């Protein structure tokens, strides 16, 4: 084979549920020379600048957002998504100003899929979008993690309380529905899907992640 | 035997060792003359200059294999591009991926020769 230089994708966005490895892999890519942009951190930073909200940590953010059965939730959800859209737009603009060979990994939030389609499409056209997938069998564990250590969650209408149903019971019932809907949307927008067993394969590293995603993306072009 | 079955049965045994110099020449030709560059340019960051590097990488990482058929009488070389989907399963770029699944052993790397029977089998598959 030729010894000419070969290249892996240099602009990547990682999407998927909270806790599936987005931050983990973005840090590994950072170690390979990628600029790492964390949407969670950027949104928290933006919201943190609003002194009236008094947000200093993810836990503060979760407390501020609250649960979908609380009165303040719809407004907090809308505010969060507004900021997420602004942050995403800013990142898209930044991508255009960088040198073409500058590698970037964007660690998106779990709620990226709830942005307006134009915002999603704009980022999708600029990066290789990799969905780090989780299996439905992990739903119970994810619910447990959410209950024990709440993070700000955008429900996007997935919380539907039935008459006479207690709020926390409805939340437990609706959480798997939320995850199922998210899975469908992540799958729909991703150029490539890397599942957890693959991520845990012996010797699997950031370079293999990129290669596998790139191969899937090429296959998608010809499918 | 359907076309698909025939390909699955035979393609894995299609690897004949070539002189390394000749293999390199055919591979480079296959990369330079890749007929679907425009499709790959729809991917973010891909340009005319970058596509050959992408193809080289896909070949090195065994995601792409190139099958060639040489007709001596007419001195005609035909190249087919096999894209790995999962495990040994490949599709043929340009042919209907829902109808064509070719099994190619992982021992086959980069370039391999298609014999007359395999080549004729593939010719029977409708283009996309």
Interface residues (C-beta under 8 A of the other chain):
Chain A: X1 X2 X4 X5 X6 X7 X8 X9 X10 X11 X100 X125 X126 X127 X128 X211 X214 X215 X217 X218 X219 X221 X222 X223
Chain B: X24 X27 X28 X31 X36 X39 X40 X42 X43 X44 X45 X50 X52 X53 X54 X56 X57 X58 X59 X60 X61 X63 X64 X83 X84 X85 X91 X93 X94 X97 X110
